[in-house]
């Protein structure tokens, strides 16, 4: 349910909705929702001074029964 809700919200923000991927991962610190978008849409999802990303996190926290983290992954940068 959380994955679908976040996916729906992010697809409404971006220019390339077919490139949106949301994955739920369980970590030691709890559940993590990873959002991947087209690199051209990264700024739209983060927003000015992180306002859009913060709003997405706030909505997801309200929907979740437990604590959940939301990370927007920059697909241009290599991991490591």
PDB file of N, CA, C and O in Angstrom, chain B, residues numbered from 101:
ATOM      1  N   UNK B 101       0.807  -1.191   0.000  1.00  0.00           N
ATOM      2  CA  UNK B 101       0.000   0.000   0.000  1.00  0.00           C
ATOM      3  C   UNK B 101       0.854   1.262   0.000  1.00  0.00           C
ATOM      4  O   UNK B 101       0.582   2.191  -0.759  1.00  0.00           O
ATOM      5  N   UNK B 102       1.895   1.305   0.851  1.00  0.00           N
ATOM      6  CA  UNK B 102       2.767   2.473   0.906  1.00  0.00           C
ATOM      7  C   UNK B 102       3.519   2.663  -0.402  1.00  0.00           C
ATOM      8  O   UNK B 102       3.671   3.787  -0.881  1.00  0.00           O
ATOM      9  N   UNK B 103       3.988   1.565  -0.973  1.00  0.00           N
ATOM     10  CA  UNK B 103       4.718   1.645  -2.239  1.00  0.00           C
ATOM     11  C   UNK B 103       3.812   2.213  -3.321  1.00  0.00           C
ATOM     12  O   UNK B 103       4.225   3.089  -4.082  1.00  0.00           O
ATOM     13  N   UNK B 104       2.584   1.721  -3.395  1.00  0.00           N
ATOM     14  CA  UNK B 104       1.644   2.203  -4.414  1.00  0.00           C
ATOM     15  C   UNK B 104       1.315   3.679  -4.227  1.00  0.00           C
ATOM     16  O   UNK B 104       1.251   4.431  -5.200  1.00  0.00           O
ATOM     17  N   UNK B 105       1.107   4.093  -2.985  1.00  0.00           N
ATOM     18  CA  UNK B 105       0.772   5.490  -2.710  1.00  0.00           C
ATOM     19  C   UNK B 105       1.923   6.418  -3.089  1.00  0.00           C
ATOM     20  O   UNK B 105       1.704   7.456  -3.714  1.00  0.00           O
ATOM     21  N   UNK B 106       3.134   6.054  -2.718  1.00  0.00           N
ATOM     22  CA  UNK B 106       4.297   6.882  -3.042  1.00  0.00           C
ATOM     23  C   UNK B 106       4.533   6.900  -4.547  1.00  0.00           C
ATOM     24  O   UNK B 106       4.842   7.947  -5.116  1.00  0.00           O
ATOM     25  N   UNK B 107       4.389   5.753  -5.190  1.00  0.00           N
ATOM     26  CA  UNK B 107       4.547   5.657  -6.636  1.00  0.00           C
ATOM     27  C   UNK B 107       3.559   6.598  -7.342  1.00  0.00           C
ATOM     28  O   UNK B 107       3.930   7.313  -8.274  1.00  0.00           O
ATOM     29  N   UNK B 108       2.325   6.587  -6.897  1.00  0.00           N
ATOM     30  CA  UNK B 108       1.290   7.433  -7.492  1.00  0.00           C
ATOM     31  C   UNK B 108       1.623   8.929  -7.328  1.00  0.00           C
ATOM     32  O   UNK B 108       1.478   9.708  -8.269  1.00  0.00           O
ATOM     33  N   UNK B 109       2.064   9.311  -6.139  1.00  0.00           N
ATOM     34  CA  UNK B 109       2.387  10.717  -5.894  1.00  0.00           C
ATOM     35  C   UNK B 109       3.572  11.176  -6.723  1.00  0.00           C
ATOM     36  O   UNK B 109       3.547  12.264  -7.299  1.00  0.00           O
ATOM     37  N   UNK B 110       4.616  10.349  -6.789  1.00  0.00           N
ATOM     38  CA  UNK B 110       5.818  10.737  -7.528  1.00  0.00           C
ATOM     39  C   UNK B 110       5.524  10.798  -9.024  1.00  0.00           C
ATOM     40  O   UNK B 110       6.008  11.702  -9.704  1.00  0.00           O
ATOM     41  N   UNK B 111       4.744   9.860  -9.550  1.00  0.00           N
ATOM     42  CA  UNK B 111       4.400   9.887 -10.977  1.00  0.00           C
ATOM     43  C   UNK B 111       3.643  11.164 -11.350  1.00  0.00           C
ATOM     44  O   UNK B 111       3.728  11.622 -12.490  1.00  0.00           O
ATOM     45  N   UNK B 112       2.911  11.736 -10.410  1.00  0.00           N
ATOM     46  CA  UNK B 112       2.201  12.976 -10.668  1.00  0.00           C
ATOM     47  C   UNK B 112       3.108  14.195 -10.714  1.00  0.00           C
ATOM     48  O   UNK B 112       2.704  15.243 -11.218  1.00  0.00           O
ATOM     49  N   UNK B 113       4.315  14.079 -10.200  1.00  0.00           N
ATOM     50  CA  UNK B 113       5.252  15.196 -10.127  1.00  0.00           C
ATOM     51  C   UNK B 113       6.183  15.242 -11.336  1.00  0.00           C
ATOM     52  O   UNK B 113       6.517  16.322 -11.824  1.00  0.00           O
ATOM     53  N   UNK B 114       6.599  14.082 -11.815  1.00  0.00           N
ATOM     54  CA  UNK B 114       7.685  14.011 -12.797  1.00  0.00           C
ATOM     55  C   UNK B 114       7.202  14.155 -14.237  1.00  0.00           C
ATOM     56  O   UNK B 114       6.014  14.022 -14.529  1.00  0.00           O
ATOM     57  N   UNK B 115       8.157  14.432 -15.133  1.00  0.00           N
ATOM     58  CA  UNK B 115       7.885  14.525 -16.566  1.00  0.00           C
ATOM     59  C   UNK B 115       7.937  13.146 -17.235  1.00  0.00           C
ATOM     60  O   UNK B 115       7.292  12.931 -18.261  1.00  0.00           O
ATOM     61  N   UNK B 116       8.696  12.222 -16.662  1.00  0.00           N
ATOM     62  CA  UNK B 116       8.868  10.873 -17.226  1.00  0.00           C
ATOM     63  C   UNK B 116       8.337   9.834 -16.231  1.00  0.00           C
ATOM     64  O   UNK B 116       9.126   9.160 -15.569  1.00  0.00           O
ATOM     65  N   UNK B 117       7.005   9.696 -16.117  1.00  0.00           N
ATOM     66  CA  UNK B 117       6.447   8.790 -15.095  1.00  0.00           C
ATOM     67  C   UNK B 117       6.786   7.319 -15.315  1.00  0.00           C
ATOM     68  O   UNK B 117       6.771   6.534 -14.367  1.00  0.00           O
ATOM     69  N   UNK B 118       7.091   6.939 -16.549  1.00  0.00           N
ATOM     70  CA  UNK B 118       7.422   5.526 -16.795  1.00  0.00           C
ATOM     71  C   UNK B 118       8.771   5.136 -16.190  1.00  0.00           C
ATOM     72  O   UNK B 118       9.060   3.949 -16.038  1.00  0.00           O
ATOM     73  N   UNK B 119       9.597   6.125 -15.846  1.00  0.00           N
ATOM     74  CA  UNK B 119      10.910   5.849 -15.255  1.00  0.00           C
ATOM     75  C   UNK B 119      10.873   5.763 -13.732  1.00  0.00           C
ATOM     76  O   UNK B 119      11.903   5.491 -13.115  1.00  0.00           O
ATOM     77  N   UNK B 120       9.726   5.986 -13.113  1.00  0.00           N
ATOM     78  CA  UNK B 120       9.618   5.965 -11.654  1.00  0.00           C
ATOM     79  C   UNK B 120       9.634   4.527 -11.154  1.00  0.00           C
ATOM     80  O   UNK B 120       8.907   3.668 -11.653  1.00  0.00           O
ATOM     81  N   UNK B 121      10.483   4.286 -10.153  1.00  0.00           N
ATOM     82  CA  UNK B 121      10.546   2.974  -9.509  1.00  0.00           C
ATOM     83  C   UNK B 121      10.602   3.207  -8.004  1.00  0.00           C
ATOM     84  O   UNK B 121      11.444   3.958  -7.511  1.00  0.00           O
ATOM     85  N   UNK B 122       9.700   2.557  -7.287  1.00  0.00           N
ATOM     86  CA  UNK B 122       9.671   2.643  -5.832  1.00  0.00           C
ATOM     87  C   UNK B 122       9.838   1.234  -5.286  1.00  0.00           C
ATOM     88  O   UNK B 122       9.121   0.316  -5.682  1.00  0.00           O
ATOM     89  N   UNK B 123      10.786   1.071  -4.380  1.00  0.00           N
ATOM     90  CA  UNK B 123      11.057  -0.245  -3.799  1.00  0.00           C
ATOM     91  C   UNK B 123      11.018  -0.146  -2.279  1.00  0.00           C
ATOM     92  O   UNK B 123      11.497   0.827  -1.697  1.00  0.00           O
ATOM     93  N   UNK B 124      10.447  -1.154  -1.648  1.00  0.00           N
ATOM     94  CA  UNK B 124      10.413  -1.240  -0.191  1.00  0.00           C
ATOM     95  C   UNK B 124      11.508  -2.193   0.256  1.00  0.00           C
ATOM     96  O   UNK B 124      11.571  -3.338  -0.191  1.00  0.00           O
ATOM     97  N   UNK B 125      12.365  -1.713   1.140  1.00  0.00           N
ATOM     98  CA  UNK B 125      13.451  -2.540   1.670  1.00  0.00           C
ATOM     99  C   UNK B 125      13.391  -2.515   3.181  1.00  0.00           C
ATOM    100  O   UNK B 125      13.069  -1.494   3.788  1.00  0.00           O
ATOM    101  N   UNK B 126      13.703  -3.642   3.779  1.00  0.00           N
ATOM    102  CA  UNK B 126      13.772  -3.722   5.241  1.00  0.00           C
ATOM    103  C   UNK B 126      15.229  -3.628   5.655  1.00  0.00           C
ATOM    104  O   UNK B 126      16.076  -4.370   5.158  1.00  0.00           O
ATOM    105  N   UNK B 127      15.510  -2.723   6.556  1.00  0.00           N
ATOM    106  CA  UNK B 127      16.873  -2.547   7.047  1.00  0.00           C
ATOM    107  C   UNK B 127      16.872  -2.681   8.560  1.00  0.00           C
ATOM    108  O   UNK B 127      15.820  -2.853   9.176  1.00  0.00           O
ATOM    109  N   UNK B 128      18.048  -2.603   9.152  1.00  0.00           N
ATOM    110  CA  UNK B 128      18.142  -2.681  10.611  1.00  0.00           C
ATOM    111  C   UNK B 128      17.414  -1.522  11.275  1.00  0.00           C
ATOM    112  O   UNK B 128      16.927  -1.641  12.399  1.00  0.00           O
ATOM    113  N   UNK B 129      17.346  -0.394  10.563  1.00  0.00           N
ATOM    114  CA  UNK B 129      16.703   0.801  11.123  1.00  0.00           C
ATOM    115  C   UNK B 129      15.218   0.866  10.811  1.00  0.00           C
ATOM    116  O   UNK B 129      14.557   1.845  11.158  1.00  0.00           O
ATOM    117  N   UNK B 130      14.685  -0.156  10.164  1.00  0.00           N
ATOM    118  CA  UNK B 130      13.262  -0.176   9.829  1.00  0.00           C
ATOM    119  C   UNK B 130      13.056  -0.201   8.330  1.00  0.00           C
ATOM    120  O   UNK B 130      13.997  -0.433   7.571  1.00  0.00           O
ATOM    121  N   UNK B 131      11.835   0.037   7.904  1.00  0.00           N
ATOM    122  CA  UNK B 131      11.510  -0.001   6.480  1.00  0.00           C
ATOM    123  C   UNK B 131      12.023   1.247   5.777  1.00  0.00           C
ATOM    124  O   UNK B 131      12.051   2.342   6.337  1.00  0.00           O
ATOM    125  N   UNK B 132      12.428   1.039   4.526  1.00  0.00           N
ATOM    126  CA  UNK B 132      12.971   2.108   3.699  1.00  0.00           C
ATOM    127  C   UNK B 132      12.290   2.057   2.341  1.00  0.00           C
ATOM    128  O   UNK B 132      12.275   1.011   1.692  1.00  0.00           O
ATOM    129  N   UNK B 133      11.730   3.167   1.912  1.00  0.00           N
ATOM    130  CA  UNK B 133      11.162   3.279   0.575  1.00  0.00           C
ATOM    131  C   UNK B 133      12.166   4.025  -0.293  1.00  0.00           C
ATOM    132  O   UNK B 133      12.467   5.192  -0.046  1.00  0.00           O
ATOM    133  N   UNK B 134      12.682   3.341  -1.312  1.00  0.00           N
ATOM    134  CA  UNK B 134      13.640   3.954  -2.227  1.00  0.00           C
ATOM    135  C   UNK B 134      12.912   4.413  -3.476  1.00  0.00           C
ATOM    136  O   UNK B 134      12.179   3.641  -4.095  1.00  0.00           O
ATOM    137  N   UNK B 135      13.112   5.662  -3.843  1.00  0.00           N
ATOM    138  CA  UNK B 135      12.493   6.237  -5.037  1.00  0.00           C
ATOM    139  C   UNK B 135      13.588   6.506  -6.051  1.00  0.00           C
ATOM    140  O   UNK B 135      14.569   7.191  -5.762  1.00  0.00           O
ATOM    141  N   UNK B 136      13.407   5.958  -7.243  1.00  0.00           N
ATOM    142  CA  UNK B 136      14.324   6.211  -8.352  1.00  0.00           C
ATOM    143  C   UNK B 136      13.530   6.844  -9.481  1.00  0.00           C
ATOM    144  O   UNK B 136      12.459   6.361  -9.849  1.00  0.00           O
ATOM    145  N   UNK B 137      14.066   7.933 -10.031  1.00  0.00           N
ATOM    146  CA  UNK B 137      13.410   8.634 -11.131  1.00  0.00           C
ATOM    147  C   UNK B 137      14.436   8.930 -12.209  1.00  0.00           C
ATOM    148  O   UNK B 137      15.637   8.759 -12.000  1.00  0.00           O
ATOM    149  N   UNK B 138      13.959   9.374 -13.356  1.00  0.00           N
ATOM    150  CA  UNK B 138      14.830   9.822 -14.424  1.00  0.00           C
ATOM    151  C   UNK B 138      15.708  10.944 -13.862  1.00  0.00           C
ATOM    152  O   UNK B 138      15.209  11.801 -13.133  1.00  0.00           O
ATOM    153  N   UNK B 139      17.001  10.954 -14.186  1.00  0.00           N
ATOM    154  CA  UNK B 139      17.882  12.007 -13.655  1.00  0.00           C
ATOM    155  C   UNK B 139      17.386  13.427 -13.945  1.00  0.00           C
ATOM    156  O   UNK B 139      17.652  14.346 -13.171  1.00  0.00           O
ATOM    157  N   UNK B 140      16.677  13.606 -15.042  1.00  0.00           N
ATOM    158  CA  UNK B 140      16.134  14.925 -15.376  1.00  0.00           C
ATOM    159  C   UNK B 140      15.023  15.343 -14.405  1.00  0.00           C
ATOM    160  O   UNK B 140      14.754  16.534 -14.254  1.00  0.00           O
ATOM    161  N   UNK B 141      14.384  14.383 -13.752  1.00  0.00           N
ATOM    162  CA  UNK B 141      13.275  14.659 -12.842  1.00  0.00           C
ATOM    163  C   UNK B 141      13.702  14.742 -11.379  1.00  0.00           C
ATOM    164  O   UNK B 141      12.871  15.009 -10.510  1.00  0.00           O
ATOM    165  N   UNK B 142      14.952  14.524 -11.103  1.00  0.00           N
ATOM    166  CA  UNK B 142      15.424  14.488  -9.717  1.00  0.00           C
ATOM    167  C   UNK B 142      15.121  15.799  -8.990  1.00  0.00           C
ATOM    168  O   UNK B 142      14.676  15.780  -7.843  1.00  0.00           O
ATOM    169  N   UNK B 143      15.353  16.912  -9.633  1.00  0.00           N
ATOM    170  CA  UNK B 143      15.092  18.213  -9.017  1.00  0.00           C
ATOM    171  C   UNK B 143      13.624  18.429  -8.709  1.00  0.00           C
ATOM    172  O   UNK B 143      13.280  19.061  -7.711  1.00  0.00           O
ATOM    173  N   UNK B 144      12.756  17.903  -9.564  1.00  0.00           N
ATOM    174  CA  UNK B 144      11.314  18.039  -9.332  1.00  0.00           C
ATOM    175  C   UNK B 144      10.887  17.272  -8.083  1.00  0.00           C
ATOM    176  O   UNK B 144      10.053  17.747  -7.312  1.00  0.00           O
ATOM    177  N   UNK B 145      11.454  16.097  -7.888  1.00  0.00           N
ATOM    178  CA  UNK B 145      11.070  15.269  -6.746  1.00  0.00           C
ATOM    179  C   UNK B 145      11.652  15.833  -5.449  1.00  0.00           C
ATOM    180  O   UNK B 145      11.015  15.744  -4.399  1.00  0.00           O
ATOM    181  N   UNK B 146      12.825  16.398  -5.507  1.00  0.00           N
ATOM    182  CA  UNK B 146      13.431  16.980  -4.307  1.00  0.00           C
ATOM    183  C   UNK B 146      12.802  18.335  -4.004  1.00  0.00           C
ATOM    184  O   UNK B 146      12.490  18.629  -2.850  1.00  0.00           O
ATOM    185  N   UNK B 147      12.614  19.155  -5.019  1.00  0.00           N
ATOM    186  CA  UNK B 147      11.993  20.465  -4.830  1.00  0.00           C
ATOM    187  C   UNK B 147      12.969  21.490  -4.301  1.00  0.00           C
ATOM    188  O   UNK B 147      14.109  21.176  -3.957  1.00  0.00           O
ATOM    189  N   UNK B 148      12.497  22.722  -4.246  1.00  0.00           N
ATOM    190  CA  UNK B 148      13.348  23.808  -3.736  1.00  0.00           C
ATOM    191  C   UNK B 148      13.593  23.614  -2.255  1.00  0.00           C
ATOM    192  O   UNK B 148      12.664  23.485  -1.458  1.00  0.00           O
ATOM    193  N   UNK B 149      14.868  23.596  -1.909  1.00  0.00           N
ATOM    194  CA  UNK B 149      15.307  23.395  -0.526  1.00  0.00           C
ATOM    195  C   UNK B 149      14.727  22.120   0.074  1.00  0.00           C
ATOM    196  O   UNK B 149      14.554  22.031   1.289  1.00  0.00           O
ATOM    197  N   UNK B 150      14.425  21.136  -0.766  1.00  0.00           N
ATOM    198  CA  UNK B 150      13.945  19.842  -0.292  1.00  0.00           C
ATOM    199  C   UNK B 150      12.490  19.818   0.139  1.00  0.00           C
ATOM    200  O   UNK B 150      12.060  18.880   0.810  1.00  0.00           O
ATOM    201  N   UNK B 151      11.729  20.834  -0.236  1.00  0.00           N
ATOM    202  CA  UNK B 151      10.346  20.926   0.243  1.00  0.00           C
ATOM    203  C   UNK B 151       9.462  19.802  -0.280  1.00  0.00           C
ATOM    204  O   UNK B 151       8.655  19.253   0.470  1.00  0.00           O
ATOM    205  N   UNK B 152       9.603  19.452  -1.553  1.00  0.00           N
ATOM    206  CA  UNK B 152       8.762  18.394  -2.111  1.00  0.00           C
ATOM    207  C   UNK B 152       9.092  17.051  -1.462  1.00  0.00           C
ATOM    208  O   UNK B 152       8.191  16.302  -1.084  1.00  0.00           O
ATOM    209  N   UNK B 153      10.379  16.751  -1.336  1.00  0.00           N
ATOM    210  CA  UNK B 153      10.784  15.497  -0.693  1.00  0.00           C
ATOM    211  C   UNK B 153      10.299  15.454   0.748  1.00  0.00           C
ATOM    212  O   UNK B 153       9.854  14.408   1.221  1.00  0.00           O
ATOM    213  N   UNK B 154      10.379  16.572   1.446  1.00  0.00           N
ATOM    214  CA  UNK B 154       9.907  16.637   2.833  1.00  0.00           C
ATOM    215  C   UNK B 154       8.400  16.399   2.898  1.00  0.00           C
ATOM    216  O   UNK B 154       7.916  15.706   3.792  1.00  0.00           O
ATOM    217  N   UNK B 155       7.664  16.971   1.952  1.00  0.00           N
ATOM    218  CA  UNK B 155       6.208  16.778   1.921  1.00  0.00           C
ATOM    219  C   UNK B 155       5.866  15.311   1.648  1.00  0.00           C
ATOM    220  O   UNK B 155       4.949  14.761   2.259  1.00  0.00           O
ATOM    221  N   UNK B 156       6.599  14.682   0.736  1.00  0.00           N
ATOM    222  CA  UNK B 156       6.376  13.259   0.462  1.00  0.00           C
ATOM    223  C   UNK B 156       6.640  12.428   1.716  1.00  0.00           C
ATOM    224  O   UNK B 156       5.885  11.507   2.028  1.00  0.00           O
ATOM    225  N   UNK B 157       7.703  12.755   2.425  1.00  0.00           N
ATOM    226  CA  UNK B 157       8.017  12.023   3.663  1.00  0.00           C
ATOM    227  C   UNK B 157       6.923  12.219   4.713  1.00  0.00           C
ATOM    228  O   UNK B 157       6.566  11.278   5.423  1.00  0.00           O
ATOM    229  N   UNK B 158       6.396  13.428   4.810  1.00  0.00           N
ATOM    230  CA  UNK B 158       5.347  13.717   5.781  1.00  0.00           C
ATOM    231  C   UNK B 158       4.088  12.914   5.484  1.00  0.00           C
ATOM    232  O   UNK B 158       3.482  12.342   6.391  1.00  0.00           O
ATOM    233  N   UNK B 159       3.694  12.872   4.215  1.00  0.00           N
ATOM    234  CA  UNK B 159       2.503  12.114   3.823  1.00  0.00           C
ATOM    235  C   UNK B 159       2.710  10.626   4.090  1.00  0.00           C
ATOM    236  O   UNK B 159       1.814   9.954   4.601  1.00  0.00           O
ATOM    237  N   UNK B 160       3.885  10.116   3.747  1.00  0.00           N
ATOM    238  CA  UNK B 160       4.148   8.691   3.957  1.00  0.00           C
ATOM    239  C   UNK B 160       4.172   8.354   5.448  1.00  0.00           C
ATOM    240  O   UNK B 160       3.716   7.280   5.842  1.00  0.00           O
ATOM    241  N   UNK B 161       4.691   9.243   6.272  1.00  0.00           N
ATOM    242  CA  UNK B 161       4.698   9.008   7.721  1.00  0.00           C
ATOM    243  C   UNK B 161       3.271   8.971   8.254  1.00  0.00           C
ATOM    244  O   UNK B 161       2.972   8.194   9.162  1.00  0.00           O
ATOM    245  N   UNK B 162       2.388   9.796   7.703  1.00  0.00           N
ATOM    246  CA  UNK B 162       0.993   9.803   8.139  1.00  0.00           C
ATOM    247  C   UNK B 162       0.278   8.522   7.712  1.00  0.00           C
ATOM    248  O   UNK B 162      -0.583   8.021   8.436  1.00  0.00           O
ATOM    249  N   UNK B 163       0.628   7.993   6.544  1.00  0.00           N
ATOM    250  CA  UNK B 163      -0.011   6.767   6.057  1.00  0.00           C
ATOM    251  C   UNK B 163       0.511   5.511   6.746  1.00  0.00           C
ATOM    252  O   UNK B 163      -0.217   4.531   6.899  1.00  0.00           O
ATOM    253  N   UNK B 164       1.766   5.547   7.157  1.00  0.00           N
ATOM    254  CA  UNK B 164       2.404   4.351   7.733  1.00  0.00           C
ATOM    255  C   UNK B 164       1.962   4.147   9.170  1.00  0.00           C
ATOM    256  O   UNK B 164       1.774   5.102   9.922  1.00  0.00           O
ATOM    257  N   UNK B 165       1.804   2.913   9.528  1.00  0.00           N
ATOM    258  CA  UNK B 165       1.466   2.584  10.909  1.00  0.00           C
ATOM    259  C   UNK B 165       2.725   2.536  11.775  1.00  0.00           C
ATOM    260  O   UNK B 165       2.672   2.710  12.992  1.00  0.00           O
ATOM    261  N   UNK B 166       3.852   2.297  11.115  1.00  0.00           N
ATOM    262  CA  UNK B 166       5.145   2.270  11.794  1.00  0.00           C
ATOM    263  C   UNK B 166       6.041   3.316  11.139  1.00  0.00           C
ATOM    264  O   UNK B 166       5.664   3.933  10.143  1.00  0.00           O
ATOM    265  N   UNK B 167       7.195   3.503  11.692  1.00  0.00           N
ATOM    266  CA  UNK B 167       8.122   4.464  11.114  1.00  0.00           C
ATOM    267  C   UNK B 167       8.662   3.937   9.787  1.00  0.00           C
ATOM    268  O   UNK B 167       9.005   2.761   9.668  1.00  0.00           O
ATOM    269  N   UNK B 168       8.733   4.809   8.805  1.00  0.00           N
ATOM    270  CA  UNK B 168       9.242   4.444   7.491  1.00  0.00           C
ATOM    271  C   UNK B 168      10.078   5.608   6.973  1.00  0.00           C
ATOM    272  O   UNK B 168       9.732   6.774   7.166  1.00  0.00           O
ATOM    273  N   UNK B 169      11.175   5.276   6.316  1.00  0.00           N
ATOM    274  CA  UNK B 169      12.037   6.307   5.735  1.00  0.00           C
ATOM    275  C   UNK B 169      11.827   6.337   4.231  1.00  0.00           C
ATOM    276  O   UNK B 169      11.533   5.310   3.620  1.00  0.00           O
ATOM    277  N   UNK B 170      11.979   7.513   3.636  1.00  0.00           N
ATOM    278  CA  UNK B 170      11.860   7.683   2.191  1.00  0.00           C
ATOM    279  C   UNK B 170      13.153   8.302   1.705  1.00  0.00           C
ATOM    280  O   UNK B 170      13.539   9.376   2.166  1.00  0.00           O
ATOM    281  N   UNK B 171      13.831   7.634   0.771  1.00  0.00           N
ATOM    282  CA  UNK B 171      15.061   8.151   0.179  1.00  0.00           C
ATOM    283  C   UNK B 171      14.881   8.296  -1.317  1.00  0.00           C
ATOM    284  O   UNK B 171      14.376   7.395  -1.986  1.00  0.00           O
ATOM    285  N   UNK B 172      15.299   9.439  -1.833  1.00  0.00           N
ATOM    286  CA  UNK B 172      15.318   9.655  -3.276  1.00  0.00           C
ATOM    287  C   UNK B 172      16.741   9.354  -3.728  1.00  0.00           C
ATOM    288  O   UNK B 172      17.693  10.003  -3.293  1.00  0.00           O
ATOM    289  N   UNK B 173      16.873   8.362  -4.606  1.00  0.00           N
ATOM    290  CA  UNK B 173      18.184   7.892  -5.030  1.00  0.00           C
ATOM    291  C   UNK B 173      18.612   8.629  -6.283  1.00  0.00           C
ATOM    292  O   UNK B 173      17.849   8.712  -7.246  1.00  0.00           O
ATOM    293  N   UNK B 174      19.819   9.164  -6.283  1.00  0.00           N
ATOM    294  CA  UNK B 174      20.395   9.817  -7.461  1.00  0.00           C
ATOM    295  C   UNK B 174      21.033   8.724  -8.308  1.00  0.00           C
ATOM    296  O   UNK B 174      22.080   8.185  -7.949  1.00  0.00           O
ATOM    297  N   UNK B 175      20.407   8.400  -9.427  1.00  0.00           N
ATOM    298  CA  UNK B 175      20.887   7.295 -10.267  1.00  0.00           C
ATOM    299  C   UNK B 175      22.111   7.682 -11.076  1.00  0.00           C
ATOM    300  O   UNK B 175      22.759   6.802 -11.643  1.00  0.00           O
ATOM    301  N   UNK B 176      22.456   8.962 -11.153  1.00  0.00           N
ATOM    302  CA  UNK B 176      23.654   9.401 -11.885  1.00  0.00           C
ATOM    303  C   UNK B 176      24.931   9.142 -11.115  1.00  0.00           C
ATOM    304  O   UNK B 176      25.984   8.900 -11.703  1.00  0.00           O
ATOM    305  N   UNK B 177      24.833   9.194  -9.790  1.00  0.00           N
ATOM    306  CA  UNK B 177      26.032   9.030  -8.971  1.00  0.00           C
ATOM    307  C   UNK B 177      26.289   7.561  -8.699  1.00  0.00           C
ATOM    308  O   UNK B 177      25.366   6.833  -8.333  1.00  0.00           O
ATOM    309  N   UNK B 178      27.517   7.112  -8.870  1.00  0.00           N
ATOM    310  CA  UNK B 178      27.830   5.716  -8.538  1.00  0.00           C
ATOM    311  C   UNK B 178      27.789   5.497  -7.034  1.00  0.00           C
ATOM    312  O   UNK B 178      28.124   6.387  -6.253  1.00  0.00           O
ATOM    313  N   UNK B 179      27.375   4.300  -6.641  1.00  0.00           N
ATOM    314  CA  UNK B 179      27.347   3.971  -5.220  1.00  0.00           C
ATOM    315  C   UNK B 179      28.761   3.697  -4.741  1.00  0.00           C
ATOM    316  O   UNK B 179      29.632   3.309  -5.519  1.00  0.00           O
ATOM    317  N   UNK B 180      28.977   3.906  -3.446  1.00  0.00           N
ATOM    318  CA  UNK B 180      30.268   3.558  -2.909  1.00  0.00           C
ATOM    319  C   UNK B 180      30.760   4.536  -1.997  1.00  0.00           C
ATOM    320  O   UNK B 180      31.854   4.379  -1.454  1.00  0.00           O
TER     321      UNK B 180
END
